[in-house]
Amino acid sequence: NNLGIRDSLAQECDFVFLLNDDAIVEARTLAELVQAASQHPQAGFFGPKILAIEDPGLLLSAGGTWDARFLPANRGLGETDAGQYDQPETVSFLSGCALLVRREVIEQIGLLDEDYFAYNEEVDWCYRGLLDGFQAVYVPSSRVWHPDTRQRDQDSPNVTYYTTRNSLLFARKRQAGIGMLVDLYATYLRRFLSWSLRPKWRKAYHPAQRAALRQALLDDLHGRYGIRPVG
């Protein structure tokens, strides 16, 4: 993404549009996002309603929020789209699946933080933008469909690793405080013990998952970020 962003900025673009290569884009998606940008000059990030390819009426993201522990959550995830998120509004962050960003934002706050490598980097980007006065605007008239990866992600050691480590990294970068970090560590340690000791979860989460969770905690403690070390 950062390679493409640098190339786009070199061509003097006004906006950069990040898009996952497995997404399907409605014809007016980009036009709706650009129009929203013209209507919200104070905002820097603009994102569509994201629905599931497998079930076109199933929501995956209508923008996102983070809780008191800086853990991100996509609004509407798993809900049937019944118009409950059909109003444009500012949100805490937008999914990196499809994300329009003003050039000025990138020039002011910088590129995606490569410490994350994958997962939560767009959450961090939107937060950094917000600190500099750039809002994130959810644009429901713009629509994108993406594979529903929830089951795949639940079974993936890499997803376990990155989401765990990067939630801790985000809390550290946002200076959440020692109390919040201890609380996050306690949550993940309880999860590790449950996956390791309870028969139900030992069967559901195989050894590679438990190893990924353990490695994520150790790598955060030792300040090892970026791409997951192998071996």
Secondary structure as UniProt FT lines:
FT   HELIX           2..10
FT   TURN            11..12
FT   STRAND          15..19
FT   TURN            21..22
FT   STRAND          24..25
FT   TURN            27..28
FT   HELIX           29..39
FT   TURN            41..42
FT   STRAND          43..52
FT   TURN            56..57
FT   STRAND          58..61
FT   STRAND          64..66
FT   TURN            68..69
FT   STRAND          72..74
FT   TURN            75..78
FT   TURN            84..85
FT   STRAND          89..91
FT   TURN            96..97
FT   STRAND          98..102
FT   HELIX           103..109
FT   TURN            114..116
FT   HELIX           121..131
FT   TURN            132..133
FT   STRAND          135..146
FT   HELIX           150..154
FT   HELIX           157..173
FT   TURN            174..175
FT   HELIX           178..197
FT   HELIX           199..204
FT   HELIX           207..221
FT   TURN            222..223
//
